[in-house]
């Protein structure tokens, strides 16, 4: 990765919160109760938010920024088609034109859905401009960015939330309720991963690399950890009663990208002959302070059929769960050594969010999870409450990107994970 870290940097980052005893309460919406929101990044992910946003009658989409004119025009049209005023457009002056948008005093919040490499920098700029931030994943790519993001939130007191939608999947929230009810007992182990053949979105039609392809070409390590690690961290109460303390990573050889490029563009094409640093599979073992172990897999270059792109296994000393087979077992309720269907418990442990918003969520993408990400963000902004997925969670999950790369570079050596919440 771009920024190397040493012991001194780790200690500095671990104490990033020394300046304040607690993050200040975020600014609320304007006096009318309406929230004025901008979208930064109007590609496929950004525009997928717009129909949901247009359905929130208490939110005004006042501005959209994208450096590609076609993306910007398309996004403005989506808002108008939904019967809302056309947002002001930014981006025509280049990659930093979003800063001009942030100067607006009639703007409460910014949703950042640009390529991942830009999330931290743009989030910090938005926080410093006095805006609340909802950032797409991951939050940051380097340890310097992680520390800078924590300091920006603590310094400004503005609301920051990571838009990790997998945390709002219906089954994921039901498992969280089961954990809180004690059915798993103490959690000892989890397997999780982002396992999704994404090579078709690593290349543009003309053969050039997308931002995802550039990551595969230039970086090693787990480059997309938050989808799987977010739910597991919440199940294990990470950054509350437990925390990550160390990780060790190793990676396979890289063959998938070149093989796919050879089929798509020809065996003699530059794409097929290029070198891609990212191994096809990266495995990371994470140790927690309480002695739990997490096996985290990342694979976006291997061809295979899927039950799900985010498989989970959870083991406690009184229960177990396997999302791939959709089965569960509890020592207190199940027959000995006999799995049960997850559906047997789904209704009993359905989360209150889903009970309240099922109708509205069911009309949105990612199985309804995108609705909850947006709704929870705006509710927290309006109430002045705590962030549902705060900056400490965001950087704890995202720092796996640079730390897994460091472990691999050091010959699969253990690497310490900073405690970003540590106070003086």
Secondary structure, 3 states (H helix, E strand, C coil): CCCCCCHHHHHHHHCCCCCCCCCCCCCCCCCCCCEEEEEECCCHHHHHHHHHHHCCCCEEEEEEECCCHHHHHHHHHHHHHCCCCCCEEECCCCCCCHHHHHCCCCCCEEEECCCHHHHHHHHHHHHHCCCEEEECCCCCCCHHHHHHHHHHHHHHCCCEEECCHHHHCHHHHHHHHHHHCCCCCCEEEEEEEEECCCHHHCECCCCCECHHHHHHHHCCCCCCCHHHHHHHHHHCCECCCECEEEEEEEECCCCHHHHHHHHHHCCCCHHHHCCCCCCCCEEEEEEECCCCEEEEEEECCCCCCCCCCCCEEEEECCEEEECCCCEEEECCCCCCCCCEECHHHHCCCCCHHHHHHHHHHCCCCHHHHHHHHHHHHHHHHHHCCCCCCCHHHHHHHHCHHHHHHHHHHCCCCCEECCCCCCCC
